[in-house]
Amino acid sequence: MNYIHLDWVSTGSSNMLLALYQQTRPPTGDLAAAFEKHVSTFGGLDICIASAGIGNPIPFDKDETDGTRSWRHTLNVNFIAVFDTTRLA
């Protein structure tokens, strides 16, 4: 399930738009819309922190699954999702 939560954060003299996003499949238009809203509000994007992390309890050489506990899923979340998010930014 992908979801997005937008929140305005004020840090004294500056403001930012914080977007929390659950990345479990390729990015949807919601994430692109969040970046567009930020750019239209602030005139640009200075920093994008894309962070994701899950573990896989199955040793790499013993993984014979092809479902949600496979190494492929781990790479999709930990690497591909971060790459896709950064590319959209």
PDB file of N, CA, C and O in Angstrom, chain B, residues numbered from 101:
ATOM      1  N   MET B 101       0.836  -1.170   0.000  1.00  0.00           N
ATOM      2  CA  MET B 101       0.000   0.000   0.000  1.00  0.00           C
ATOM      3  C   MET B 101       0.886   1.239   0.000  1.00  0.00           C
ATOM      4  O   MET B 101       1.758   1.378   0.857  1.00  0.00           O
ATOM      5  N   ASN B 102       0.674   2.116  -0.930  1.00  0.00           N
ATOM      6  CA  ASN B 102       1.377   3.395  -0.932  1.00  0.00           C
ATOM      7  C   ASN B 102       0.481   4.427  -0.267  1.00  0.00           C
ATOM      8  O   ASN B 102      -0.721   4.462  -0.527  1.00  0.00           O
ATOM      9  N   TYR B 103       1.035   5.244   0.565  1.00  0.00           N
ATOM     10  CA  TYR B 103       0.275   6.354   1.115  1.00  0.00           C
ATOM     11  C   TYR B 103       1.220   7.520   1.257  1.00  0.00           C
ATOM     12  O   TYR B 103       2.438   7.351   1.315  1.00  0.00           O
ATOM     13  N   ILE B 104       0.654   8.689   1.313  1.00  0.00           N
ATOM     14  CA  ILE B 104       1.492   9.867   1.475  1.00  0.00           C
ATOM     15  C   ILE B 104       0.894  10.751   2.559  1.00  0.00           C
ATOM     16  O   ILE B 104      -0.324  10.912   2.645  1.00  0.00           O
ATOM     17  N   HIS B 105       1.745  11.309   3.366  1.00  0.00           N
ATOM     18  CA  HIS B 105       1.323  12.220   4.426  1.00  0.00           C
ATOM     19  C   HIS B 105       2.142  13.494   4.261  1.00  0.00           C
ATOM     20  O   HIS B 105       3.370  13.456   4.327  1.00  0.00           O
ATOM     21  N   LEU B 106       1.477  14.610   4.049  1.00  0.00           N
ATOM     22  CA  LEU B 106       2.154  15.894   3.914  1.00  0.00           C
ATOM     23  C   LEU B 106       1.976  16.688   5.194  1.00  0.00           C
ATOM     24  O   LEU B 106       0.888  16.711   5.770  1.00  0.00           O
ATOM     25  N   ASP B 107       3.035  17.337   5.639  1.00  0.00           N
ATOM     26  CA  ASP B 107       2.963  18.125   6.858  1.00  0.00           C
ATOM     27  C   ASP B 107       3.902  19.320   6.719  1.00  0.00           C
ATOM     28  O   ASP B 107       5.045  19.169   6.288  1.00  0.00           O
ATOM     29  N   TRP B 108       3.421  20.498   7.082  1.00  0.00           N
ATOM     30  CA  TRP B 108       4.258  21.694   7.078  1.00  0.00           C
ATOM     31  C   TRP B 108       5.067  21.722   8.364  1.00  0.00           C
ATOM     32  O   TRP B 108       4.525  21.508   9.448  1.00  0.00           O
ATOM     33  N   VAL B 109       6.344  21.983   8.247  1.00  0.00           N
ATOM     34  CA  VAL B 109       7.221  22.037   9.410  1.00  0.00           C
ATOM     35  C   VAL B 109       7.897  23.404   9.418  1.00  0.00           C
ATOM     36  O   VAL B 109       8.484  23.817   8.418  1.00  0.00           O
ATOM     37  N   SER B 110       7.813  24.098  10.538  1.00  0.00           N
ATOM     38  CA  SER B 110       8.458  25.394  10.677  1.00  0.00           C
ATOM     39  C   SER B 110       9.656  25.242  11.599  1.00  0.00           C
ATOM     40  O   SER B 110       9.546  24.678  12.688  1.00  0.00           O
ATOM     41  N   THR B 111      10.800  25.750  11.157  1.00  0.00           N
ATOM     42  CA  THR B 111      12.021  25.657  11.959  1.00  0.00           C
ATOM     43  C   THR B 111      12.540  27.057  12.274  1.00  0.00           C
ATOM     44  O   THR B 111      13.720  27.349  12.079  1.00  0.00           O
ATOM     45  N   GLY B 112      11.668  27.900  12.752  1.00  0.00           N
ATOM     46  CA  GLY B 112      12.066  29.269  13.064  1.00  0.00           C
ATOM     47  C   GLY B 112      12.024  30.150  11.837  1.00  0.00           C
ATOM     48  O   GLY B 112      10.957  30.619  11.441  1.00  0.00           O
ATOM     49  N   SER B 113      13.188  30.381  11.225  1.00  0.00           N
ATOM     50  CA  SER B 113      13.250  31.287  10.079  1.00  0.00           C
ATOM     51  C   SER B 113      12.960  30.595   8.750  1.00  0.00           C
ATOM     52  O   SER B 113      12.855  31.268   7.725  1.00  0.00           O
ATOM     53  N   SER B 114      12.831  29.291   8.742  1.00  0.00           N
ATOM     54  CA  SER B 114      12.569  28.598   7.476  1.00  0.00           C
ATOM     55  C   SER B 114      11.446  27.579   7.651  1.00  0.00           C
ATOM     56  O   SER B 114      11.149  27.136   8.760  1.00  0.00           O
ATOM     57  N   ASN B 115      10.844  27.230   6.548  1.00  0.00           N
ATOM     58  CA  ASN B 115       9.759  26.257   6.538  1.00  0.00           C
ATOM     59  C   ASN B 115      10.087  25.156   5.544  1.00  0.00           C
ATOM     60  O   ASN B 115      10.907  25.339   4.644  1.00  0.00           O
ATOM     61  N   MET B 116       9.443  24.019   5.713  1.00  0.00           N
ATOM     62  CA  MET B 116       9.607  22.938   4.748  1.00  0.00           C
ATOM     63  C   MET B 116       8.335  22.114   4.705  1.00  0.00           C
ATOM     64  O   MET B 116       7.509  22.149   5.616  1.00  0.00           O
ATOM     65  N   LEU B 117       8.209  21.385   3.635  1.00  0.00           N
ATOM     66  CA  LEU B 117       7.093  20.465   3.475  1.00  0.00           C
ATOM     67  C   LEU B 117       7.648  19.064   3.657  1.00  0.00           C
ATOM     68  O   LEU B 117       8.482  18.611   2.873  1.00  0.00           O
ATOM     69  N   LEU B 118       7.189  18.384   4.685  1.00  0.00           N
ATOM     70  CA  LEU B 118       7.640  17.030   4.985  1.00  0.00           C
ATOM     71  C   LEU B 118       6.655  16.047   4.372  1.00  0.00           C
ATOM     72  O   LEU B 118       5.453  16.134   4.623  1.00  0.00           O
ATOM     73  N   ALA B 119       7.147  15.122   3.580  1.00  0.00           N
ATOM     74  CA  ALA B 119       6.291  14.109   2.956  1.00  0.00           C
ATOM     75  C   ALA B 119       6.744  12.734   3.422  1.00  0.00           C
ATOM     76  O   ALA B 119       7.888  12.344   3.192  1.00  0.00           O
ATOM     77  N   LEU B 120       5.854  12.001   4.073  1.00  0.00           N
ATOM     78  CA  LEU B 120       6.125  10.626   4.479  1.00  0.00           C
ATOM     79  C   LEU B 120       5.416   9.720   3.498  1.00  0.00           C
ATOM     80  O   LEU B 120       4.230   9.900   3.223  1.00  0.00           O
ATOM     81  N   TYR B 121       6.132   8.756   2.973  1.00  0.00           N
ATOM     82  CA  TYR B 121       5.602   7.941   1.886  1.00  0.00           C
ATOM     83  C   TYR B 121       5.966   6.487   2.108  1.00  0.00           C
ATOM     84  O   TYR B 121       7.135   6.169   2.326  1.00  0.00           O
ATOM     85  N   GLN B 122       4.999   5.612   2.058  1.00  0.00           N
ATOM     86  CA  GLN B 122       5.218   4.165   2.166  1.00  0.00           C
ATOM     87  C   GLN B 122       5.440   3.616   0.762  1.00  0.00           C
ATOM     88  O   GLN B 122       4.519   3.609  -0.055  1.00  0.00           O
ATOM     89  N   GLN B 123       6.643   3.161   0.481  1.00  0.00           N
ATOM     90  CA  GLN B 123       6.980   2.707  -0.867  1.00  0.00           C
ATOM     91  C   GLN B 123       6.999   1.183  -0.899  1.00  0.00           C
ATOM     92  O   GLN B 123       7.970   0.566  -0.463  1.00  0.00           O
ATOM     93  N   THR B 124       5.942   0.579  -1.408  1.00  0.00           N
ATOM     94  CA  THR B 124       5.890  -0.875  -1.507  1.00  0.00           C
ATOM     95  C   THR B 124       5.699  -1.346  -2.937  1.00  0.00           C
ATOM     96  O   THR B 124       5.644  -2.548  -3.195  1.00  0.00           O
ATOM     97  N   ARG B 125       5.600  -0.432  -3.843  1.00  0.00           N
ATOM     98  CA  ARG B 125       5.513  -0.743  -5.273  1.00  0.00           C
ATOM     99  C   ARG B 125       5.998   0.495  -6.014  1.00  0.00           C
ATOM    100  O   ARG B 125       6.289   1.503  -5.371  1.00  0.00           O
ATOM    101  N   PRO B 126       6.096   0.460  -7.337  1.00  0.00           N
ATOM    102  CA  PRO B 126       6.602   1.640  -8.051  1.00  0.00           C
ATOM    103  C   PRO B 126       5.825   2.905  -7.674  1.00  0.00           C
ATOM    104  O   PRO B 126       4.633   2.839  -7.373  1.00  0.00           O
ATOM    105  N   PRO B 127       6.504   4.056  -7.694  1.00  0.00           N
ATOM    106  CA  PRO B 127       5.872   5.300  -7.258  1.00  0.00           C
ATOM    107  C   PRO B 127       4.600   5.615  -8.031  1.00  0.00           C
ATOM    108  O   PRO B 127       4.483   5.316  -9.219  1.00  0.00           O
ATOM    109  N   THR B 128       3.657   6.221  -7.336  1.00  0.00           N
ATOM    110  CA  THR B 128       2.402   6.639  -7.955  1.00  0.00           C
ATOM    111  C   THR B 128       2.450   8.142  -8.196  1.00  0.00           C
ATOM    112  O   THR B 128       3.427   8.808  -7.853  1.00  0.00           O
ATOM    113  N   GLY B 129       1.394   8.660  -8.783  1.00  0.00           N
ATOM    114  CA  GLY B 129       1.296  10.092  -9.018  1.00  0.00           C
ATOM    115  C   GLY B 129       1.284  10.903  -7.742  1.00  0.00           C
ATOM    116  O   GLY B 129       1.605  12.092  -7.765  1.00  0.00           O
ATOM    117  N   ASP B 130       0.915  10.277  -6.609  1.00  0.00           N
ATOM    118  CA  ASP B 130       0.884  10.992  -5.333  1.00  0.00           C
ATOM    119  C   ASP B 130       2.258  11.525  -4.955  1.00  0.00           C
ATOM    120  O   ASP B 130       2.379  12.653  -4.476  1.00  0.00           O
ATOM    121  N   LEU B 131       3.286  10.725  -5.166  1.00  0.00           N
ATOM    122  CA  LEU B 131       4.633  11.151  -4.809  1.00  0.00           C
ATOM    123  C   LEU B 131       5.096  12.272  -5.730  1.00  0.00           C
ATOM    124  O   LEU B 131       5.669  13.257  -5.266  1.00  0.00           O
ATOM    125  N   ALA B 132       4.855  12.133  -7.018  1.00  0.00           N
ATOM    126  CA  ALA B 132       5.212  13.193  -7.967  1.00  0.00           C
ATOM    127  C   ALA B 132       4.469  14.482  -7.621  1.00  0.00           C
ATOM    128  O   ALA B 132       5.040  15.570  -7.701  1.00  0.00           O
ATOM    129  N   ALA B 133       3.199  14.363  -7.237  1.00  0.00           N
ATOM    130  CA  ALA B 133       2.406  15.540  -6.861  1.00  0.00           C
ATOM    131  C   ALA B 133       2.979  16.211  -5.613  1.00  0.00           C
ATOM    132  O   ALA B 133       2.956  17.437  -5.507  1.00  0.00           O
ATOM    133  N   ALA B 134       3.489  15.425  -4.671  1.00  0.00           N
ATOM    134  CA  ALA B 134       4.093  15.999  -3.463  1.00  0.00           C
ATOM    135  C   ALA B 134       5.337  16.803  -3.819  1.00  0.00           C
ATOM    136  O   ALA B 134       5.541  17.896  -3.289  1.00  0.00           O
ATOM    137  N   PHE B 135       6.175  16.271  -4.716  1.00  0.00           N
ATOM    138  CA  PHE B 135       7.358  17.019  -5.152  1.00  0.00           C
ATOM    139  C   PHE B 135       6.945  18.290  -5.896  1.00  0.00           C
ATOM    140  O   PHE B 135       7.543  19.346  -5.693  1.00  0.00           O
ATOM    141  N   GLU B 136       5.934  18.197  -6.750  1.00  0.00           N
ATOM    142  CA  GLU B 136       5.453  19.371  -7.486  1.00  0.00           C
ATOM    143  C   GLU B 136       4.919  20.438  -6.534  1.00  0.00           C
ATOM    144  O   GLU B 136       5.159  21.629  -6.734  1.00  0.00           O
ATOM    145  N   LYS B 137       4.193  20.009  -5.496  1.00  0.00           N
ATOM    146  CA  LYS B 137       3.660  20.962  -4.508  1.00  0.00           C
ATOM    147  C   LYS B 137       4.802  21.671  -3.790  1.00  0.00           C
ATOM    148  O   LYS B 137       4.745  22.881  -3.571  1.00  0.00           O
ATOM    149  N   HIS B 138       5.829  20.925  -3.425  1.00  0.00           N
ATOM    150  CA  HIS B 138       6.974  21.521  -2.750  1.00  0.00           C
ATOM    151  C   HIS B 138       7.652  22.553  -3.650  1.00  0.00           C
ATOM    152  O   HIS B 138       7.939  23.667  -3.214  1.00  0.00           O
ATOM    153  N   VAL B 139       7.905  22.182  -4.898  1.00  0.00           N
ATOM    154  CA  VAL B 139       8.585  23.084  -5.833  1.00  0.00           C
ATOM    155  C   VAL B 139       7.741  24.334  -6.090  1.00  0.00           C
ATOM    156  O   VAL B 139       8.274  25.443  -6.137  1.00  0.00           O
ATOM    157  N   SER B 140       6.429  24.160  -6.257  1.00  0.00           N
ATOM    158  CA  SER B 140       5.579  25.330  -6.513  1.00  0.00           C
ATOM    159  C   SER B 140       5.482  26.235  -5.285  1.00  0.00           C
ATOM    160  O   SER B 140       5.300  27.445  -5.422  1.00  0.00           O
ATOM    161  N   THR B 141       5.602  25.664  -4.097  1.00  0.00           N
ATOM    162  CA  THR B 141       5.520  26.451  -2.865  1.00  0.00           C
ATOM    163  C   THR B 141       6.829  27.167  -2.554  1.00  0.00           C
ATOM    164  O   THR B 141       6.828  28.341  -2.184  1.00  0.00           O
ATOM    165  N   PHE B 142       7.947  26.457  -2.704  1.00  0.00           N
ATOM    166  CA  PHE B 142       9.240  26.989  -2.279  1.00  0.00           C
ATOM    167  C   PHE B 142      10.163  27.372  -3.431  1.00  0.00           C
ATOM    168  O   PHE B 142      11.234  27.932  -3.197  1.00  0.00           O
ATOM    169  N   GLY B 143       9.770  27.082  -4.668  1.00  0.00           N
ATOM    170  CA  GLY B 143      10.582  27.464  -5.818  1.00  0.00           C
ATOM    171  C   GLY B 143      11.679  26.485  -6.173  1.00  0.00           C
ATOM    172  O   GLY B 143      12.437  26.734  -7.111  1.00  0.00           O
ATOM    173  N   GLY B 144      11.787  25.396  -5.468  1.00  0.00           N
ATOM    174  CA  GLY B 144      12.811  24.397  -5.767  1.00  0.00           C
ATOM    175  C   GLY B 144      12.924  23.391  -4.644  1.00  0.00           C
ATOM    176  O   GLY B 144      12.245  23.488  -3.622  1.00  0.00           O
ATOM    177  N   LEU B 145      13.791  22.429  -4.855  1.00  0.00           N
ATOM    178  CA  LEU B 145      14.034  21.391  -3.853  1.00  0.00           C
ATOM    179  C   LEU B 145      15.526  21.355  -3.579  1.00  0.00           C
ATOM    180  O   LEU B 145      16.320  21.085  -4.480  1.00  0.00           O
ATOM    181  N   ASP B 146      15.913  21.624  -2.338  1.00  0.00           N
ATOM    182  CA  ASP B 146      17.323  21.633  -1.973  1.00  0.00           C
ATOM    183  C   ASP B 146      17.811  20.261  -1.532  1.00  0.00           C
ATOM    184  O   ASP B 146      18.926  19.863  -1.869  1.00  0.00           O
ATOM    185  N   ILE B 147      16.995  19.539  -0.788  1.00  0.00           N
ATOM    186  CA  ILE B 147      17.406  18.246  -0.242  1.00  0.00           C
ATOM    187  C   ILE B 147      16.250  17.259  -0.347  1.00  0.00           C
ATOM    188  O   ILE B 147      15.103  17.595  -0.049  1.00  0.00           O
ATOM    189  N   CYS B 148      16.560  16.053  -0.766  1.00  0.00           N
ATOM    190  CA  CYS B 148      15.596  14.953  -0.740  1.00  0.00           C
ATOM    191  C   CYS B 148      16.253  13.810   0.025  1.00  0.00           C
ATOM    192  O   CYS B 148      17.288  13.294  -0.397  1.00  0.00           O
ATOM    193  N   ILE B 149      15.666  13.419   1.131  1.00  0.00           N
ATOM    194  CA  ILE B 149      16.184  12.291   1.901  1.00  0.00           C
ATOM    195  C   ILE B 149      15.246  11.117   1.666  1.00  0.00           C
ATOM    196  O   ILE B 149      14.135  11.076   2.195  1.00  0.00           O
ATOM    197  N   ALA B 150      15.699  10.180   0.879  1.00  0.00           N
ATOM    198  CA  ALA B 150      14.921   8.973   0.593  1.00  0.00           C
ATOM    199  C   ALA B 150      15.546   7.842   1.397  1.00  0.00           C
ATOM    200  O   ALA B 150      16.690   7.457   1.154  1.00  0.00           O
ATOM    201  N   SER B 151      14.803   7.319   2.343  1.00  0.00           N
ATOM    202  CA  SER B 151      15.333   6.300   3.238  1.00  0.00           C
ATOM    203  C   SER B 151      14.373   5.120   3.295  1.00  0.00           C
ATOM    204  O   SER B 151      13.167   5.295   3.469  1.00  0.00           O
ATOM    205  N   ALA B 152      14.911   3.936   3.149  1.00  0.00           N
ATOM    206  CA  ALA B 152      14.091   2.728   3.225  1.00  0.00           C
ATOM    207  C   ALA B 152      14.948   1.600   3.775  1.00  0.00           C
ATOM    208  O   ALA B 152      16.165   1.590   3.590  1.00  0.00           O
ATOM    209  N   GLY B 153      14.320   0.663   4.443  1.00  0.00           N
ATOM    210  CA  GLY B 153      15.098  -0.455   4.935  1.00  0.00           C
ATOM    211  C   GLY B 153      14.256  -1.574   5.509  1.00  0.00           C
ATOM    212  O   GLY B 153      13.455  -1.370   6.421  1.00  0.00           O
ATOM    213  N   ILE B 154      14.450  -2.748   4.963  1.00  0.00           N
ATOM    214  CA  ILE B 154      13.872  -3.966   5.521  1.00  0.00           C
ATOM    215  C   ILE B 154      14.972  -5.016   5.519  1.00  0.00           C
ATOM    216  O   ILE B 154      15.977  -4.867   4.824  1.00  0.00           O
ATOM    217  N   GLY B 155      14.787  -6.056   6.281  1.00  0.00           N
ATOM    218  CA  GLY B 155      15.752  -7.143   6.328  1.00  0.00           C
ATOM    219  C   GLY B 155      15.171  -8.419   5.765  1.00  0.00           C
ATOM    220  O   GLY B 155      13.955  -8.555   5.625  1.00  0.00           O
ATOM    221  N   ASN B 156      16.033  -9.336   5.447  1.00  0.00           N
ATOM    222  CA  ASN B 156      15.614 -10.638   4.939  1.00  0.00           C
ATOM    223  C   ASN B 156      16.264 -11.708   5.811  1.00  0.00           C
ATOM    224  O   ASN B 156      17.488 -11.835   5.806  1.00  0.00           O
ATOM    225  N   PRO B 157      15.471 -12.483   6.565  1.00  0.00           N
ATOM    226  CA  PRO B 157      16.039 -13.477   7.467  1.00  0.00           C
ATOM    227  C   PRO B 157      16.606 -14.700   6.748  1.00  0.00           C
ATOM    228  O   PRO B 157      17.268 -15.529   7.371  1.00  0.00           O
ATOM    229  N   ILE B 158      16.357 -14.820   5.461  1.00  0.00           N
ATOM    230  CA  ILE B 158      16.825 -15.984   4.706  1.00  0.00           C
ATOM    231  C   ILE B 158      18.213 -15.689   4.145  1.00  0.00           C
ATOM    232  O   ILE B 158      18.380 -14.693   3.442  1.00  0.00           O
ATOM    233  N   PRO B 159      19.217 -16.524   4.434  1.00  0.00           N
ATOM    234  CA  PRO B 159      20.536 -16.302   3.845  1.00  0.00           C
ATOM    235  C   PRO B 159      20.446 -16.269   2.316  1.00  0.00           C
ATOM    236  O   PRO B 159      19.675 -17.013   1.709  1.00  0.00           O
ATOM    237  N   PHE B 160      21.239 -15.404   1.717  1.00  0.00           N
ATOM    238  CA  PHE B 160      21.192 -15.200   0.270  1.00  0.00           C
ATOM    239  C   PHE B 160      21.305 -16.512  -0.506  1.00  0.00           C
ATOM    240  O   PHE B 160      20.560 -16.735  -1.460  1.00  0.00           O
ATOM    241  N   ASP B 161      22.227 -17.372  -0.105  1.00  0.00           N
ATOM    242  CA  ASP B 161      22.443 -18.621  -0.848  1.00  0.00           C
ATOM    243  C   ASP B 161      21.372 -19.682  -0.572  1.00  0.00           C
ATOM    244  O   ASP B 161      21.336 -20.709  -1.249  1.00  0.00           O
ATOM    245  N   LYS B 162      20.510 -19.448   0.404  1.00  0.00           N
ATOM    246  CA  LYS B 162      19.438 -20.397   0.729  1.00  0.00           C
ATOM    247  C   LYS B 162      18.063 -19.910   0.257  1.00  0.00           C
ATOM    248  O   LYS B 162      17.072 -20.629   0.393  1.00  0.00           O
ATOM    249  N   ASP B 163      17.999 -18.708  -0.291  1.00  0.00           N
ATOM    250  CA  ASP B 163      16.720 -18.109  -0.686  1.00  0.00           C
ATOM    251  C   ASP B 163      16.191 -18.748  -1.963  1.00  0.00           C
ATOM    252  O   ASP B 163      16.743 -18.558  -3.047  1.00  0.00           O
ATOM    253  N   GLU B 164      15.124 -19.500  -1.816  1.00  0.00           N
ATOM    254  CA  GLU B 164      14.484 -20.134  -2.965  1.00  0.00           C
ATOM    255  C   GLU B 164      13.059 -19.615  -3.144  1.00  0.00           C
ATOM    256  O   GLU B 164      12.284 -20.180  -3.916  1.00  0.00           O
ATOM    257  N   THR B 165      12.718 -18.553  -2.440  1.00  0.00           N
ATOM    258  CA  THR B 165      11.364 -18.005  -2.524  1.00  0.00           C
ATOM    259  C   THR B 165      11.270 -17.013  -3.670  1.00  0.00           C
ATOM    260  O   THR B 165      12.280 -16.543  -4.194  1.00  0.00           O
ATOM    261  N   ASP B 166      10.054 -16.710  -4.043  1.00  0.00           N
ATOM    262  CA  ASP B 166       9.841 -15.648  -5.026  1.00  0.00           C
ATOM    263  C   ASP B 166       8.732 -14.706  -4.565  1.00  0.00           C
ATOM    264  O   ASP B 166       8.175 -13.957  -5.367  1.00  0.00           O
ATOM    265  N   GLY B 167       8.418 -14.746  -3.290  1.00  0.00           N
ATOM    266  CA  GLY B 167       7.339 -13.926  -2.739  1.00  0.00           C
ATOM    267  C   GLY B 167       7.862 -12.729  -1.991  1.00  0.00           C
ATOM    268  O   GLY B 167       8.931 -12.201  -2.299  1.00  0.00           O
ATOM    269  N   THR B 168       7.099 -12.302  -1.002  1.00  0.00           N
ATOM    270  CA  THR B 168       7.420 -11.067  -0.302  1.00  0.00           C
ATOM    271  C   THR B 168       8.601 -11.184   0.653  1.00  0.00           C
ATOM    272  O   THR B 168       9.060 -10.166   1.170  1.00  0.00           O
ATOM    273  N   ARG B 169       9.105 -12.378   0.903  1.00  0.00           N
ATOM    274  CA  ARG B 169      10.251 -12.514   1.804  1.00  0.00           C
ATOM    275  C   ARG B 169      11.538 -12.785   1.043  1.00  0.00           C
ATOM    276  O   ARG B 169      12.550 -13.136   1.650  1.00  0.00           O
ATOM    277  N   SER B 170      11.518 -12.629  -0.255  1.00  0.00           N
ATOM    278  CA  SER B 170      12.698 -12.939  -1.056  1.00  0.00           C
ATOM    279  C   SER B 170      13.696 -11.784  -1.066  1.00  0.00           C
ATOM    280  O   SER B 170      13.374 -10.664  -0.670  1.00  0.00           O
ATOM    281  N   TRP B 171      14.902 -12.074  -1.521  1.00  0.00           N
ATOM    282  CA  TRP B 171      15.925 -11.049  -1.674  1.00  0.00           C
ATOM    283  C   TRP B 171      15.521 -10.031  -2.725  1.00  0.00           C
ATOM    284  O   TRP B 171      15.894  -8.862  -2.629  1.00  0.00           O
ATOM    285  N   ARG B 172      14.766 -10.457  -3.725  1.00  0.00           N
ATOM    286  CA  ARG B 172      14.299  -9.520  -4.751  1.00  0.00           C
ATOM    287  C   ARG B 172      13.417  -8.438  -4.112  1.00  0.00           C
ATOM    288  O   ARG B 172      13.540  -7.259  -4.447  1.00  0.00           O
ATOM    289  N   HIS B 173      12.534  -8.837  -3.199  1.00  0.00           N
ATOM    290  CA  HIS B 173      11.683  -7.860  -2.510  1.00  0.00           C
ATOM    291  C   HIS B 173      12.536  -6.918  -1.659  1.00  0.00           C
ATOM    292  O   HIS B 173      12.287  -5.713  -1.622  1.00  0.00           O
ATOM    293  N   THR B 174      13.532  -7.465  -0.982  1.00  0.00           N
ATOM    294  CA  THR B 174      14.426  -6.645  -0.168  1.00  0.00           C
ATOM    295  C   THR B 174      15.133  -5.603  -1.024  1.00  0.00           C
ATOM    296  O   THR B 174      15.217  -4.438  -0.636  1.00  0.00           O
ATOM    297  N   LEU B 175      15.639  -6.007  -2.177  1.00  0.00           N
ATOM    298  CA  LEU B 175      16.293  -5.056  -3.081  1.00  0.00           C
ATOM    299  C   LEU B 175      15.308  -4.034  -3.628  1.00  0.00           C
ATOM    300  O   LEU B 175      15.654  -2.862  -3.780  1.00  0.00           O
ATOM    301  N   ASN B 176      14.086  -4.461  -3.925  1.00  0.00           N
ATOM    302  CA  ASN B 176      13.073  -3.523  -4.421  1.00  0.00           C
ATOM    303  C   ASN B 176      12.789  -2.424  -3.403  1.00  0.00           C
ATOM    304  O   ASN B 176      12.658  -1.256  -3.769  1.00  0.00           O
ATOM    305  N   VAL B 177      12.695  -2.793  -2.133  1.00  0.00           N
ATOM    306  CA  VAL B 177      12.413  -1.798  -1.093  1.00  0.00           C
ATOM    307  C   VAL B 177      13.651  -0.972  -0.769  1.00  0.00           C
ATOM    308  O   VAL B 177      13.583   0.257  -0.746  1.00  0.00           O
ATOM    309  N   ASN B 178      14.782  -1.630  -0.519  1.00  0.00           N
ATOM    310  CA  ASN B 178      15.974  -0.944  -0.028  1.00  0.00           C
ATOM    311  C   ASN B 178      16.735  -0.171  -1.097  1.00  0.00           C
ATOM    312  O   ASN B 178      17.429   0.794  -0.776  1.00  0.00           O
ATOM    313  N   PHE B 179      16.622  -0.571  -2.345  1.00  0.00           N
ATOM    314  CA  PHE B 179      17.397   0.088  -3.399  1.00  0.00           C
ATOM    315  C   PHE B 179      16.513   0.731  -4.460  1.00  0.00           C
ATOM    316  O   PHE B 179      16.610   1.935  -4.700  1.00  0.00           O
ATOM    317  N   ILE B 180      15.655  -0.057  -5.096  1.00  0.00           N
ATOM    318  CA  ILE B 180      14.859   0.441  -6.218  1.00  0.00           C
ATOM    319  C   ILE B 180      13.906   1.549  -5.768  1.00  0.00           C
ATOM    320  O   ILE B 180      13.772   2.555  -6.464  1.00  0.00           O
ATOM    321  N   ALA B 181      13.243   1.388  -4.622  1.00  0.00           N
ATOM    322  CA  ALA B 181      12.308   2.415  -4.143  1.00  0.00           C
ATOM    323  C   ALA B 181      13.022   3.734  -3.869  1.00  0.00           C
ATOM    324  O   ALA B 181      12.502   4.802  -4.190  1.00  0.00           O
ATOM    325  N   VAL B 182      14.214   3.660  -3.274  1.00  0.00           N
ATOM    326  CA  VAL B 182      14.993   4.872  -3.010  1.00  0.00           C
ATOM    327  C   VAL B 182      15.428   5.507  -4.327  1.00  0.00           C
ATOM    328  O   VAL B 182      15.362   6.727  -4.478  1.00  0.00           O
ATOM    329  N   PHE B 183      15.869   4.695  -5.273  1.00  0.00           N
ATOM    330  CA  PHE B 183      16.269   5.192  -6.595  1.00  0.00           C
ATOM    331  C   PHE B 183      15.095   5.885  -7.291  1.00  0.00           C
ATOM    332  O   PHE B 183      15.243   6.994  -7.804  1.00  0.00           O
ATOM    333  N   ASP B 184      13.924   5.228  -7.308  1.00  0.00           N
ATOM    334  CA  ASP B 184      12.743   5.803  -7.962  1.00  0.00           C
ATOM    335  C   ASP B 184      12.333   7.127  -7.316  1.00  0.00           C
ATOM    336  O   ASP B 184      11.990   8.081  -8.015  1.00  0.00           O
ATOM    337  N   THR B 185      12.369   7.183  -5.991  1.00  0.00           N
ATOM    338  CA  THR B 185      12.003   8.409  -5.281  1.00  0.00           C
ATOM    339  C   THR B 185      12.969   9.540  -5.612  1.00  0.00           C
ATOM    340  O   THR B 185      12.544  10.663  -5.883  1.00  0.00           O
ATOM    341  N   THR B 186      14.259   9.249  -5.591  1.00  0.00           N
ATOM    342  CA  THR B 186      15.264  10.258  -5.901  1.00  0.00           C
ATOM    343  C   THR B 186      15.132  10.731  -7.344  1.00  0.00           C
ATOM    344  O   THR B 186      15.290  11.919  -7.626  1.00  0.00           O
ATOM    345  N   ARG B 187      14.846   9.821  -8.242  1.00  0.00           N
ATOM    346  CA  ARG B 187      14.666  10.178  -9.656  1.00  0.00           C
ATOM    347  C   ARG B 187      13.484  11.133  -9.816  1.00  0.00           C
ATOM    348  O   ARG B 187      13.568  12.094 -10.580  1.00  0.00           O
ATOM    349  N   LEU B 188      12.388  10.879  -9.106  1.00  0.00           N
ATOM    350  CA  LEU B 188      11.226  11.765  -9.183  1.00  0.00           C
ATOM    351  C   LEU B 188      11.521  13.155  -8.629  1.00  0.00           C
ATOM    352  O   LEU B 188      10.987  14.152  -9.114  1.00  0.00           O
ATOM    353  N   ALA B 189      12.380  13.211  -7.607  1.00  0.00           N
ATOM    354  CA  ALA B 189      12.702  14.505  -6.989  1.00  0.00           C
ATOM    355  C   ALA B 189      13.426  15.382  -7.983  1.00  0.00           C
ATOM    356  O   ALA B 189      13.786  16.514  -7.660  1.00  0.00           O
TER     357      ALA B 189
END
